[in-house]
Amino acid sequence: MPAYFLVNISVRDPAKFEQYRQAVPAVIAKFGGRYIVRGGAVEVMEGDPGLERVVILEFPDAAAARAFYTSEEYAPLLALRLSAADGSMALVEGLPG
């Protein structure tokens, strides 16, 4: 079943974050991932979710998502993202095909 990373980011250093944004798609694709949402406009309908830059990544399954997140290829990009932005990230399983 597919799995999704739900990410909410507040960018502190736009130049560093742009480096991350340019480099990460190839690593995501290597692990079978793809963008579903990548920083589009957010319109809050209820409550105060505190959303800023929202990203949703889809992977074939949770194992592939975890393999991406813990990979040697992503490690330097993760460090770059953490130095450029604050945020939260969660892994959520989707519905069976």
NORWO-V430659 format. One record per residue. N is the residue number from 1. RES is the residue in three letters. PSI is psi in degrees with one decimal (* if undefined). Layout:
n=N res=RES psi=PSI
n=N res=RES psi=PSI
This chain:
n=1 res=MET psi=146.6
n=2 res=PRO psi=158.7
n=3 res=ALA psi=151.1
n=4 res=TYR psi=137.9
n=5 res=PHE psi=124.9
n=6 res=LEU psi=120.0
n=7 res=VAL psi=137.3
n=8 res=ASN psi=120.6
n=9 res=ILE psi=141.0
n=10 res=SER psi=110.1
n=11 res=VAL psi=127.9
n=12 res=ARG psi=-33.1
n=13 res=ASP psi=93.1
n=14 res=PRO psi=-36.7
n=15 res=ALA psi=-46.6
n=16 res=LYS psi=-41.7
n=17 res=PHE psi=-34.8
n=18 res=GLU psi=-37.9
n=19 res=GLN psi=-45.9
n=20 res=TYR psi=-48.7
n=21 res=ARG psi=-34.9
n=22 res=GLN psi=-33.8
n=23 res=ALA psi=-29.1
n=24 res=VAL psi=-30.3
n=25 res=PRO psi=-38.2
n=26 res=ALA psi=-37.0
n=27 res=VAL psi=-41.4
n=28 res=ILE psi=-47.7
n=29 res=ALA psi=-36.4
n=30 res=LYS psi=-30.8
n=31 res=PHE psi=16.6
n=32 res=GLY psi=12.8
n=33 res=GLY psi=163.2
n=34 res=ARG psi=154.3
n=35 res=TYR psi=135.4
n=36 res=ILE psi=-41.8
n=37 res=VAL psi=137.5
n=38 res=ARG psi=75.5
n=39 res=GLY psi=25.2
n=40 res=GLY psi=177.6
n=41 res=ALA psi=142.8
n=42 res=VAL psi=126.2
n=43 res=GLU psi=110.4
n=44 res=VAL psi=128.2
n=45 res=MET psi=-30.2
n=46 res=GLU psi=145.4
n=47 res=GLY psi=-162.9
n=48 res=ASP psi=84.2
n=49 res=PRO psi=-8.7
n=50 res=GLY psi=31.3
n=51 res=LEU psi=139.0
n=52 res=GLU psi=-90.3
n=53 res=ARG psi=108.4
n=54 res=VAL psi=133.6
n=55 res=VAL psi=134.3
n=56 res=ILE psi=123.0
n=57 res=LEU psi=136.2
n=58 res=GLU psi=134.2
n=59 res=PHE psi=158.1
n=60 res=PRO psi=-33.6
n=61 res=ASP psi=172.8
n=62 res=ALA psi=-33.7
n=63 res=ALA psi=-41.8
n=64 res=ALA psi=-39.9
n=65 res=ALA psi=-44.8
n=66 res=ARG psi=-40.0
n=67 res=ALA psi=-40.8
n=68 res=PHE psi=-53.2
n=69 res=TYR psi=-34.4
n=70 res=THR psi=6.3
n=71 res=SER psi=154.7
n=72 res=GLU psi=-32.5
n=73 res=GLU psi=-36.1
n=74 res=TYR psi=-23.8
n=75 res=ALA psi=-49.8
n=76 res=PRO psi=-29.3
n=77 res=LEU psi=-37.6
n=78 res=LEU psi=-44.2
n=79 res=ALA psi=-40.6
n=80 res=LEU psi=-46.0
n=81 res=ARG psi=-44.2
n=82 res=LEU psi=-27.2
n=83 res=SER psi=-16.8
n=84 res=ALA psi=-17.6
n=85 res=ALA psi=154.4
n=86 res=ASP psi=158.4
n=87 res=GLY psi=-167.8
n=88 res=SER psi=155.1
n=89 res=MET psi=135.4
n=90 res=ALA psi=146.9
n=91 res=LEU psi=124.5
n=92 res=VAL psi=131.5
n=93 res=GLU psi=141.1
n=94 res=GLY psi=-168.9
n=95 res=LEU psi=146.8
n=96 res=PRO psi=146.1
n=97 res=GLY psi=*
